[in-house]
Amino acid sequence: MRIALCQIVSGPDPEANLELVADGVRRAAEAGAELAVFPEATMACFGIKLGPVAEPLDGPWATEVRRLADEAGIAVVAGMFTPSADGRVTNTLLVTGRGLDTSYDKVHLFDAFGFAESRTVAPGAEPVIVELDGTSIGLATCYDIRFPGLYTALAESGASVIVTAASWGAGEGKRDQWELLARARALDSTSWVVACGQADPRSVGREPSGKAPTGIGYSLLASPLGEVRAQLGDAPDVLVVDVDRESVDQARAAVPVLANRRF
């Protein structure tokens, strides 16, 4: 399967961010990708009031992403915000195109490093796996990557690829943690980890303010044995990678951690 990691810098305007999605989908399709992965918060960046921009999954923003995916003939994963029944929003990954139409709500909320996502965001409750052209793909969002149990649960449910969309917070050591965690989760699950984050806003001349996690870039592909096979820098770009089930089968035969696990 060919996957395009579309590393962008989203801004506060959902309509303007759709232009970034359109460009990424076009570039992914031209490269022959079957799946285009965009970061968490593609709809609108963190650091703004999320309630006014949140829309349901049948709202105009998601509908336009569906149209772009269908027009290009590829599947798309993109981060958005949907209204929650308790007055907060839900941090949602929309999955659409090539017969898919579903979503994943972020389970683990980023209440760390002085930021409290749970004040405005309601947590999801269930892991989600989708099937695309015979490949089982698990879904995760940003802070989820710090919780091995989600990744092993996805792998035990059949996922051989785990897409992780992020808007990673900047700070000392944070890039090292991002790369280490992506590699570790690949090893934990003996799966491909496709980790696509927001680019660093400073790379496009936008200075971040406050504690909101607005991205550092360095999207990457980690192999089932924890190797970084491809990676971007800190600026917006599209990374096209190929993944295969055979590498997963070989890793699980050589290092059967899922089968040997006791706890």
N, C-alpha and C positions, 0 to 999 in steps of 0.2 A: 504494500500500500504506500502510495506517495502522499505525504502530508506537508502542508505549508504552514509554518509558524509566522503569523503576521504580527510582528512587534510594532506597536503604534504608540503615540502619545495622545490619549483622548483628552478632550477639554470639557468644559462644563455644559456645552450645547449638544444635546443628543442629535439634532438634525445635522450639525456640522460633522459629528462623528460618523454618521452614516456615509459620508463621503470617503472617510478613511476605510470603512468596511468595503465599499464599492471598489476602491482601488486595490485593496488586498485580495478580494475575491477575484478580480480580473487578473492580477498577477499570478495568483495560485492556479487559476484555470489555464492560463497560458503556459504554465510550467508542467501541466498534466497532473496536477494534484487531484486526489479524490476527496480530500478533507482540508479545509482551511480553518485554522485555530487562531482565534483572537484572544486577547487577554481578558481577565477580570476587569469590570468597570469600563468596558468598551463603550457602553451607552453614554456614560458620563463619569468624569474623574471623581475620585474621593476629594474631600475638602470643601464640598458644597452641601447644601441641604438636599438630601436625596429624595425626600417625600414628594416635592413638586415635580420631579422628573420621572418618578416611577410610573410604569404603565403595565397593564396586564399582558399576558402572553398573546392575546388576540388584539392588542393595541397597534397603533400605527408604526411604532419603531420596529417591533418584532415582525410585523407584516412586511415591512420593506426589506428586512434581512431575509425573510423567506423568499421574497421576489428575486432578490439578488442571487441567492443560492440556486433557485430553480432556473433562472435565466442562464447561469453559468454551468449548470449541470453538476455541481459539486455539493458536498455537505459542508456546513458551517457550524462552528461552535463560537459563541460570542457572549461575553458577560454583560448582563443588564440588571436592572432593579425593578422588582415587581411589588405591588402593594401587599402588605400583610394585614391579616384580620385584626391584629392588635394595635394598629396605627403606625407601626414601624414599616420598613420595607424588607424584602427578601433579596439576598444577593444570589442571583440566578444565572445559570449558564443555559442559554437557549441553544438547542441542537436542532438543526433543520436542513432540509435538502436531501436528495437521493432517497426519498421515501421515509425520511426521519422527521418527526415533529414531537419533540419532548423537551424536558428540561431537568436540571439538577439544581437544588437549593443548597448553598454552602452550609455544611454541618458545623464546622469548627469556626467560631467567630474570633476575630483578631482583637482580643483583650490583652494586649501585651505591649511592651516598649512605650508605655504611656499613652496608648491609644485604646479606646473602648468602642469597638465596632458594635457591640451588643446594645448600646444605648439607642441606636437608630435602626439596627438590623435584627430581624428575627432569624433564628437558626432553622435550617432544614433538619430532616430526621432520617432520611433513607439514602443509602448508596444507590447509584444509578449506573447501569451498563446499557450501551446501545450496540446494535449489530449493524455493521456497514460492510457490504460486499464480503460477507463471511468472516469478518474480523470482529471480535468482541472488544469494545472500547469502554473502559471505565472513566469516570469523570471526577475531578477534584478541583478545589479552588484555593489557591494561595495558602493560608494558614493550615489548611488540611494537610499540607506536605510535612508538617511536624508530627503527624500522628500515624505511625506505621500500621496500626490496626485497620485503618480504612483501606490502605493499599493491599494488605494481605487479604482482606475480605473481598475486595474487587477481584483479585487474582484467583482466589478460591471459587469465586462465582463465574469464572471463565474468561476474565479479561486478560488479554495478552498485550494490550496497549493501554496506558493510563494517561489521559490528557489532563494536564494541570495548568489552569489559567490563573494568572496572578497579577497583582499590582503591588509588588514587593516594596516594603518600606526601606528607605535609605538609612545609612548609619554605619558606624565602625563595625567591620566584620560581617556586614549583612550580605555582601556578595559571596564571601566564602561560605556562609551558612546556606545560601540559596543553592549553590553548586553542590555542596556536600549533601544537603538533604535530598536533592533530585537524584543523585547517584545512590544514596543509601536506600531510598524508597524503591529504586529500580532493583537493587539487590534483595531487599526484603521480599519483593513480590515476583522476582525474576521475570519482570515485564519491561517492555519499552516504556520509558517515561518521556512524554512530550511536554516540556515545561515552557509555556509561552507567557512572558510577562510584558507589562507596560515598559516602553523605553524610558530612559531618564529624561524628564522634562527639560533639564538643562541642556540636553543635546540639541534642542530646537529653540533655545534662547528663552525658555520659560523657567523662572526661578521658583522652586517650591516654597510654600510657606506653611507654618504650623507642623503638626505631627501626622497629618494624613499620609498614608502610604500611596505615593503616586508613581512608583516604579523606578527601577535601576537598569532595566535592560537585561542583557546576557541570557536571553532565551536559549534553550539547549535541548538536545536529544541525548538521553542516557540509555545505554544498551541494557539488556537483561542481566549483564554481569557488571554493571555500574561504570562502564566506560563512557566518557563524553565523546560522542561520535561527531557532533557538529554544534557550533555555538555562534551566536551573534555578539556584537559589541553593545554599547550603551545607546545607540541611535536607532531610530525607526528603520526597519528593513524587513524583508521577507526571506525566511530560511526554508528551503525545500529539502526534505529528507525522505528516505525510503526505509520502511520497516517491514519485517517478515516474521511469519509464525515459526519458521524453522529455527531461527536464533533463540526464540523463547523455549521451544521444545528441547534444544540442545542444552540451554542453561539449566532448565528444570531437571534434566537427566543428570547433569554433572553436579549440580548443587541443589538437591531436592529439599530446600528449606521448608517449603509448604507442606510436603509430606512428612517431614521429620519433626515438625513443630509440636510442642507439648503444652504450651501455654498461649 
